[in-house]
Amino acid sequence: MANSNLIHTSLRRDYRPIEIGTRLVILPPDTPAPADKLILRLERGAFGSGEHETTHSCLELILEQKMRTARVLDLGSGTGILALACLRCGADQCWCIDVDPAAVASCQRNSQLNGLEHRLQHYCGTLEHFPQDNFDFVVANIYGDILLDIAVDLAGRLRPGGRLLLSGILWEYNYEVRRRYQKLGFNLLKNRMLDEFSTVLLEKKFKT
């Protein structure tokens, strides 16, 4: 227990505000907030608080999207940071999926910290057993090999015209992931190559 408390104290001490673009600031729970920004308050933990390049890249692209009234799915949600950012940007309702019960609990606490718990639903499990579909926006910041394995199911969760934001993709998987989803009926909008990983934004085609 003593070691756990020391780790928790160290994590809180090292956690500094993170600015994403000119609009979004990620803050520890008890830090004063600037009045002219979109604010996310997050507990520091093992499931992401905005420092990693894939999370940062996803947040930058979320800020560019038209989120008003959107139904959003966050697959591999961790702390819930990406879903919460979507809600801050105007999304109506978000669903978060993670296989780790501790990540789901972290996401629940963060939704409460931000007063967004009534607009965010939590699901502990895998995509194949998740009942919702017809999403306007889906974000999945998970490994490229998993994105390949679940491509058909994930693609089917979006309405035509909906957008799919994929990250956590190592460079060697980038081309294969892009081509897989393009063959499933998506147009490529952006392909961002980061230091080690990549982020891909796609849009689902309307059937002709």
C-alpha positions in Angstrom: 0.0 0.0 0.0 2.8 2.4 0.9 4.5 1.8 -2.5 1.1 2.4 -4.3 0.7 5.7 -2.5 4.2 6.8 -3.4 3.6 6.0 -7.1 0.3 7.9 -7.0 1.9 10.9 -5.4 4.8 10.9 -8.0 2.3 10.7 -10.9 0.3 13.6 -9.5 3.5 15.7 -9.0 4.7 15.1 -12.5 1.4 15.8 -14.2 1.4 19.2 -15.9 -1.3 20.9 -17.9 -1.2 19.9 -21.6 -2.3 22.3 -24.3 -3.7 20.9 -27.6 -3.7 23.5 -30.3 -5.1 26.9 -29.2 -8.5 25.6 -27.8 -8.1 22.6 -25.5 -6.3 22.3 -22.2 -6.0 19.0 -20.2 -5.7 19.7 -16.5 -5.2 17.7 -13.3 -8.4 17.6 -11.2 -7.5 20.5 -8.8 -5.8 22.9 -11.1 -7.3 26.4 -11.8 -8.8 26.6 -15.4 -8.4 29.4 -17.9 -11.7 30.9 -18.8 -11.2 31.0 -22.6 -10.4 27.3 -23.3 -12.1 24.0 -23.6 -11.2 22.2 -20.4 -10.7 18.5 -19.7 -9.8 17.4 -16.2 -8.2 14.0 -15.9 -6.8 11.8 -13.2 -3.2 10.8 -14.0 -3.0 7.1 -14.6 -1.8 4.2 -16.7 -4.4 4.7 -19.4 -3.3 8.0 -21.0 -3.6 11.7 -20.1 -2.6 13.3 -23.4 1.2 13.1 -23.6 1.5 10.2 -26.0 1.9 11.2 -29.7 -1.1 9.1 -30.8 -3.4 10.7 -28.2 -2.1 14.1 -29.0 -2.6 13.6 -32.7 -6.2 12.3 -32.2 -7.1 15.3 -30.1 -5.8 17.7 -32.7 -7.9 16.1 -35.4 -11.0 15.9 -33.1 -10.8 19.6 -32.7 -11.1 20.0 -36.5 -14.2 17.9 -36.8 -17.9 19.0 -36.8 -19.1 17.2 -33.6 -22.4 19.0 -33.0 -25.0 16.4 -32.0 -22.8 13.5 -33.1 -23.0 9.9 -31.8 -19.4 8.9 -31.0 -17.8 5.5 -30.3 -14.4 5.4 -28.6 -12.8 1.9 -28.9 -10.0 1.2 -26.5 -11.0 4.2 -24.5 -8.6 4.1 -21.5 -9.1 7.2 -19.5 -11.9 8.3 -21.9 -9.9 11.3 -22.9 -10.9 11.1 -26.6 -14.6 10.6 -25.9 -14.6 13.4 -23.4 -12.9 15.7 -25.9 -15.6 14.9 -28.5 -18.2 15.8 -25.9 -16.5 19.1 -25.1 -16.5 19.8 -28.9 -20.3 19.3 -29.1 -20.9 15.6 -29.5 -24.3 14.6 -28.1 -23.5 11.1 -26.7 -20.4 8.9 -26.5 -19.9 5.2 -25.9 -16.6 4.0 -24.5 -15.3 0.4 -24.9 -12.3 -1.1 -23.1 -11.4 -4.7 -22.2 -9.7 -3.6 -18.9 -12.1 -3.1 -16.0 -9.5 -0.7 -14.4 -9.6 1.5 -17.6 -13.4 1.5 -17.5 -13.3 2.6 -13.9 -10.8 5.4 -14.8 -13.0 6.5 -17.6 -16.1 6.6 -15.3 -14.2 8.8 -12.8 -13.0 11.2 -15.4 -16.5 11.6 -16.9 -17.7 12.5 -13.4 -14.8 15.0 -12.9 -15.9 16.8 -16.1 -19.7 16.7 -15.3 -20.2 14.6 -18.5 -21.2 11.2 -16.9 -24.8 11.5 -18.2 -23.6 11.8 -21.8 -21.1 8.9 -21.8 -21.9 5.2 -21.6 -19.3 2.6 -20.5 -18.8 -0.9 -21.8 -16.3 -3.4 -20.6 -15.6 -6.0 -23.2 -14.9 -6.4 -26.9 -16.4 -4.8 -30.0 -18.0 -8.1 -31.2 -20.4 -8.1 -28.3 -21.2 -4.4 -28.3 -24.8 -3.7 -29.4 -24.7 -0.1 -30.7 -24.0 1.0 -34.3 -24.9 3.9 -36.7 -22.3 6.2 -35.3 -21.3 9.6 -36.8 -17.8 9.4 -35.5 -15.6 6.5 -34.3 -12.1 6.8 -32.8 -9.9 3.8 -32.1 -6.4 4.5 -30.7 -5.3 0.9 -30.6 -2.6 -1.3 -32.4 -2.6 -1.6 -36.1 -2.8 -5.4 -36.1 -6.0 -5.2 -34.0 -7.5 -2.6 -36.4 -6.9 -5.1 -39.2 -8.6 -7.9 -37.3 -11.7 -5.9 -36.5 -11.9 -3.9 -39.7 -15.2 -5.4 -41.0 -17.0 -5.0 -37.7 -15.6 -1.5 -37.0 -16.5 -0.3 -40.5 -20.0 -1.5 -40.1 -20.6 0.6 -37.0 -20.5 3.9 -38.9 -23.3 5.5 -40.9 -22.5 6.5 -44.5 -20.7 9.9 -44.3 -19.5 9.1 -40.8 -15.8 9.5 -40.0 -13.3 7.0 -38.6 -10.2 8.2 -36.7 -7.6 5.5 -36.3 -4.3 5.7 -34.4 -1.8 3.6 -32.5 -0.7 2.4 -35.9 3.1 1.7 -36.1 4.6 2.8 -39.4 4.9 -0.7 -40.7 1.2 -1.2 -40.5 0.2 2.1 -41.9 -0.2 1.2 -45.6 -2.0 -2.1 -44.8 -4.5 -0.4 -42.4 -5.2 2.4 -44.9 -5.8 0.0 -47.8 -8.0 -2.4 -45.7 -10.4 0.4 -44.7 -10.4 1.9 -48.2 -11.4 -1.4 -49.6 -14.3 -1.5 -47.1 -15.7 1.7 -48.6 -13.8 4.6 -47.0 -12.2 7.6 -48.5 -8.8 8.6 -47.0 -8.9 12.2 -45.6 -5.7 12.4 -43.7 -2.6 10.3 -43.1 -0.3 11.6 -40.4 3.1 10.0 -39.8 4.3 10.6 -36.3 7.7 9.8 -34.7 6.9 6.0 -34.3 3.2 5.7 -35.0 0.6 7.1 -37.4 -2.9 8.5 -37.4 -5.5 8.0 -40.2 -8.7 9.8 -40.7 -11.3 8.3 -43.1 -14.8 8.9 -44.2 -17.4 6.3 -45.1 -18.7 6.5 -48.6 -22.4 6.7 -49.4 -23.6 3.7 -51.5 -24.3 4.5 -55.1 
